[in-house]
Amino acid sequence: MNIAEPPFDDIHVRKALNLVLDKDALRLARGGELFGDLAGHTIPNTLLRTSDGTFVLQDYDPYPSPNGQGDLEAAQEEMRQSKYDSNQDGVCDDPVCENILLVADREDPYPEQNAIIADGGDQIGLTFDIREGDRYTFMYDTCDDTGSHFGLCPSTGWFKDYPDAASFGYPLFHSDGIGSSNYSLVGADSQLLQKEDYPVDEVPTADEKIEECLALPIGDERITCWAEADQMIMEDIVPWVPFLFDNDVDLQGDALQNYVYDSSAGLMALDQVAVSGGETAA
């Protein structure tokens, strides 16, 4: 969500969208349970594991719903607190909640996911102007453009560059990432907001907490700090609707004798593959 663009400049609208969306349906569109665990926060649990084996935020989800299928009542209660719900009936009635620009990948499964998002948003008065296109030349370029005034970019994803929570927290939520990976404009300063003609003068920032975590040495204190940062981001800023910690799923045949997963590249380690059978050329 673009936290500088109405209606997502209102934290209650952002929380309401977290509560109403059917995350299980979004996952099913990608293949179902085999393809990942439902997410309630932003940094994968595997990067928040302390030396005693504890996954610090394993059970943390500030916006839970039965079976991950959305909680309309809780979402409406959150929307009632928004400045954009004038009669406090749990449904946004301000014009800014109509035709919110949603920028997305045009390939499967994203069109199906966009329909699920539109259905959930409609239940709390949010309607979307869905624009789909090429993942890189359209979707990412638009979502990285600080002046595009999109409301929602639901096709974006992220993969760690190295096994540390900093590879998520810093590029995605520090102001240094604005224009490249901080799509939500978390920490944007007043000069940028004015330059890009946003109607708000300030937005929440996570810079101080992120810099605190970056300064700590590798170890449990650093991991705990990043877990605290994740909780702060999800409760005090709420720039995302995290829904899935992706699994990579590979199909293998009987001839495969050796398989190694390259956690850095996020795919099969091609230099470690061994197969049996077949003919060889001299």
C-alpha positions as CSV (number, residue, x, y, z in Angstrom):
1,M,0.0,0.0,0.0
2,N,1.2,3.5,-0.8
3,I,0.9,5.1,2.7
4,A,1.1,8.7,1.2
5,E,-1.9,8.1,-1.1
6,P,-5.5,8.3,0.1
7,P,-7.2,6.3,1.3
8,F,-4.1,4.4,2.4
9,D,-2.7,7.5,4.2
10,D,-5.2,6.4,6.9
11,I,-3.8,3.6,9.1
12,H,-7.3,2.3,9.9
13,V,-7.9,1.7,6.2
14,R,-4.6,-0.2,6.0
15,K,-5.5,-2.3,9.0
16,A,-9.0,-3.0,7.6
17,L,-7.5,-4.3,4.3
18,N,-5.2,-6.6,6.3
19,L,-8.2,-8.0,8.2
20,V,-10.6,-8.4,5.3
21,L,-8.5,-10.1,2.6
22,D,-8.9,-13.9,2.1
23,K,-5.2,-14.9,2.3
24,D,-6.1,-18.6,1.9
25,A,-7.8,-17.8,-1.4
26,L,-4.8,-15.8,-2.5
27,R,-2.5,-18.8,-1.7
28,L,-4.9,-21.2,-3.4
29,A,-4.5,-19.1,-6.6
30,R,-0.8,-19.9,-6.4
31,G,-1.3,-23.6,-5.9
32,G,-2.4,-24.1,-2.2
33,E,-0.7,-25.1,1.0
34,L,2.3,-26.8,-0.7
35,F,3.4,-23.4,-2.1
36,G,3.8,-21.6,1.2
37,D,2.7,-20.7,4.7
38,L,0.3,-17.8,5.3
39,A,2.1,-14.8,6.5
40,G,1.2,-12.4,9.3
41,H,4.3,-10.2,9.2
42,T,7.0,-9.1,6.8
43,I,10.3,-10.8,7.6
44,P,10.3,-14.6,7.0
45,N,10.4,-16.7,10.2
46,T,13.6,-18.5,8.9
47,L,15.5,-15.2,9.3
48,L,14.2,-14.6,12.8
49,R,15.5,-17.8,14.5
50,T,17.6,-17.4,17.6
51,S,20.5,-19.7,18.6
52,D,18.3,-21.9,20.8
53,G,16.2,-22.7,17.7
54,T,13.3,-20.4,18.6
55,F,11.4,-18.8,15.7
56,V,10.7,-15.5,17.4
57,L,7.6,-14.5,15.5
58,Q,6.4,-18.0,14.5
59,D,2.9,-17.4,15.9
60,Y,2.8,-13.6,15.5
61,D,-0.1,-12.3,13.4
62,P,-1.7,-8.9,14.5
63,Y,-4.5,-9.3,11.9
64,P,-5.7,-12.9,12.3
65,S,-8.8,-14.4,10.8
66,P,-10.4,-17.8,10.8
67,N,-8.4,-20.1,8.5
68,G,-6.8,-17.0,7.0
69,Q,-10.0,-16.3,5.1
70,G,-10.7,-12.8,6.3
71,D,-12.6,-11.3,9.2
72,L,-15.2,-8.9,7.8
73,E,-16.5,-7.9,11.2
74,A,-13.1,-7.0,12.5
75,A,-12.3,-5.2,9.3
76,Q,-15.5,-3.1,9.5
77,E,-14.7,-2.2,13.1
78,E,-11.3,-0.9,12.0
79,M,-12.9,1.0,9.1
80,R,-15.3,2.7,11.5
81,Q,-12.3,4.5,13.0
82,S,-11.2,5.9,9.7
83,K,-11.7,9.5,8.7
84,Y,-13.0,8.1,5.4
85,D,-16.0,6.4,6.9
86,S,-18.2,9.4,7.7
87,N,-21.2,7.5,9.0
88,Q,-19.1,4.9,10.8
89,D,-20.9,1.9,9.3
90,G,-17.7,0.0,8.6
91,V,-17.7,0.9,4.9
92,C,-15.6,3.7,3.4
93,D,-17.9,6.3,1.9
94,D,-15.4,8.9,0.8
95,P,-14.7,9.3,-3.0
96,V,-11.0,8.6,-2.4
97,C,-12.0,4.9,-1.8
98,E,-13.3,4.6,-5.3
99,N,-11.2,3.5,-8.3
100,I,-8.0,3.1,-6.3
101,L,-5.1,2.5,-8.7
102,L,-4.0,-1.1,-8.4
103,V,-0.9,-1.9,-10.4
104,A,-0.2,-5.6,-11.1
105,D,1.5,-8.3,-13.1
106,R,-0.6,-9.5,-16.0
107,E,0.5,-13.1,-15.9
108,D,-1.0,-15.9,-13.8
109,P,-1.8,-16.1,-11.0
110,Y,-2.0,-12.4,-10.5
111,P,-5.3,-11.6,-12.4
112,E,-7.0,-14.2,-10.2
113,Q,-5.4,-12.7,-7.1
114,N,-6.5,-9.2,-8.2
115,A,-10.1,-10.4,-8.4
116,I,-9.8,-11.8,-4.8
117,I,-8.4,-8.5,-3.6
118,A,-11.1,-6.5,-5.3
119,D,-13.8,-8.7,-3.8
120,G,-12.3,-8.2,-0.3
121,G,-12.0,-4.5,-0.7
122,D,-15.5,-4.1,-2.0
123,Q,-16.8,-5.5,1.4
124,I,-15.3,-2.4,3.2
125,G,-16.0,0.1,0.4
126,L,-12.7,0.0,-1.4
127,T,-12.9,-0.3,-5.2
128,F,-9.9,-0.7,-7.5
129,D,-8.9,0.5,-11.0
130,I,-6.9,-2.5,-11.9
131,R,-4.0,-2.0,-14.4
132,E,-2.1,-5.1,-15.4
133,G,1.0,-5.3,-17.5
134,D,4.5,-6.7,-17.9
135,R,6.1,-7.5,-14.6
136,Y,9.2,-5.5,-15.1
137,T,8.7,-2.8,-17.7
138,F,5.3,-1.9,-16.3
139,M,4.5,-3.3,-12.9
140,Y,7.9,-2.8,-11.1
141,D,8.6,0.5,-12.9
142,T,5.3,1.9,-11.8
143,C,5.5,0.7,-8.3
144,D,9.1,2.1,-8.0
145,D,8.0,5.5,-9.3
146,T,7.4,7.7,-6.3
147,G,5.1,10.0,-8.4
148,S,2.9,7.3,-9.9
149,H,0.3,7.7,-7.0
150,F,-0.7,4.1,-7.1
151,G,-2.7,2.8,-4.1
152,L,-1.8,-0.8,-4.1
153,C,0.9,-2.9,-5.8
154,P,0.0,-6.5,-4.9
155,S,2.2,-8.4,-7.3
156,T,5.5,-7.5,-5.7
157,G,7.6,-10.0,-3.9
158,W,11.0,-10.2,-2.2
159,F,13.8,-12.6,-1.7
160,K,16.8,-12.3,0.7
161,D,20.2,-11.4,-0.8
162,Y,21.9,-13.1,2.2
163,P,20.6,-14.9,5.3
164,D,20.0,-12.0,7.6
165,A,16.8,-10.1,8.4
166,A,18.5,-6.9,7.3
167,S,18.1,-8.1,3.7
168,F,14.4,-7.6,4.2
169,G,14.0,-4.8,6.7
170,Y,16.5,-2.3,5.3
171,P,15.7,-2.3,1.5
172,L,11.9,-2.6,2.0
173,F,11.2,-0.2,4.9
174,H,14.1,2.2,5.3
175,S,13.8,5.6,3.5
176,D,17.0,4.7,1.5
177,G,14.9,2.2,-0.4
178,I,12.4,4.7,-1.7
179,G,12.4,4.6,-5.5
180,S,13.8,1.1,-5.7
181,S,12.3,-1.3,-3.2
182,N,10.4,0.7,-0.5
183,Y,7.3,0.8,-2.6
184,S,5.1,2.0,0.3
185,L,7.1,5.2,0.8
186,V,7.8,4.4,4.5
187,G,9.9,7.3,5.9
188,A,9.5,9.6,2.9
189,D,10.4,13.2,3.8
190,S,8.2,16.2,3.4
191,Q,10.3,17.5,0.4
192,L,9.6,14.3,-1.6
193,L,5.9,14.3,-0.6
194,Q,5.6,17.9,-1.7
195,K,7.5,17.4,-4.9
196,E,5.3,14.4,-5.9
197,D,2.1,16.3,-5.0
198,Y,0.9,14.1,-2.2
199,P,-1.8,15.5,0.0
200,V,0.1,14.6,3.2
201,D,3.0,16.4,4.8
202,E,4.5,13.4,6.6
203,V,4.3,9.6,6.8
204,P,5.5,7.2,9.5
205,T,9.1,6.1,9.5
206,A,11.0,3.0,10.6
207,D,14.5,4.5,10.0
208,E,15.6,4.8,13.6
209,K,14.7,1.2,14.6
210,I,16.2,-0.2,11.4
211,E,19.4,1.7,11.9
212,E,19.5,0.3,15.5
213,C,19.2,-3.2,14.2
214,L,21.8,-2.7,11.5
215,A,24.4,-1.6,14.1
216,L,24.1,-4.8,16.1
217,P,26.5,-7.7,15.6
218,I,25.3,-11.0,14.3
219,G,23.6,-12.9,17.1
220,D,20.4,-13.2,19.1
221,E,20.2,-9.5,20.1
222,R,20.3,-8.5,16.4
223,I,17.6,-11.1,15.6
224,T,15.4,-9.9,18.5
225,C,15.8,-6.3,17.3
226,W,14.6,-7.2,13.8
227,A,11.6,-9.0,15.3
228,E,10.8,-5.9,17.2
229,A,11.1,-3.9,14.0
230,D,8.8,-6.2,12.2
231,Q,6.2,-5.9,14.9
232,M,6.5,-2.1,14.9
233,I,6.1,-2.0,11.1
234,M,3.0,-4.3,11.2
235,E,1.3,-2.5,14.1
236,D,2.4,1.2,14.0
237,I,3.0,1.7,10.2
238,V,1.1,-1.1,8.4
239,P,2.5,-0.5,4.9
240,W,1.8,-4.1,3.7
241,V,-0.7,-6.9,3.6
242,P,1.7,-9.8,3.9
243,F,0.0,-13.0,2.9
244,L,2.5,-15.7,2.0
245,F,5.9,-17.0,2.8
246,D,6.6,-18.7,-0.5
247,N,7.9,-22.2,-0.9
248,D,9.9,-23.1,-4.0
249,V,8.4,-26.3,-5.4
250,D,10.5,-28.5,-7.7
251,L,9.3,-31.7,-9.5
252,Q,11.9,-34.4,-9.9
253,G,12.0,-37.6,-11.9
254,D,13.4,-41.0,-11.0
255,A,16.7,-40.3,-12.8
256,L,17.6,-37.6,-10.3
257,Q,20.3,-38.9,-8.0
258,N,21.5,-35.8,-6.3
259,Y,19.7,-32.6,-5.5
260,V,20.9,-29.6,-3.6
261,Y,18.9,-26.4,-2.9
262,D,20.8,-23.2,-3.3
263,S,19.3,-20.9,-0.7
264,S,21.1,-17.9,-2.0
265,A,19.7,-18.2,-5.6
266,G,16.4,-19.6,-4.5
267,L,16.5,-22.6,-6.8
268,M,18.2,-25.9,-7.5
269,A,22.0,-25.7,-7.4
270,L,22.7,-26.5,-11.0
271,D,26.4,-27.4,-10.3
272,Q,25.3,-30.1,-7.8
273,V,22.9,-32.0,-9.9
274,A,23.5,-35.7,-10.7
275,V,21.3,-37.9,-12.9
276,S,21.4,-41.5,-13.9
277,G,20.6,-43.3,-17.2
278,G,20.5,-41.9,-20.7
279,E,23.2,-41.9,-23.4
280,T,26.4,-40.0,-23.4
281,A,28.2,-38.5,-26.4
282,A,31.9,-39.1,-26.9
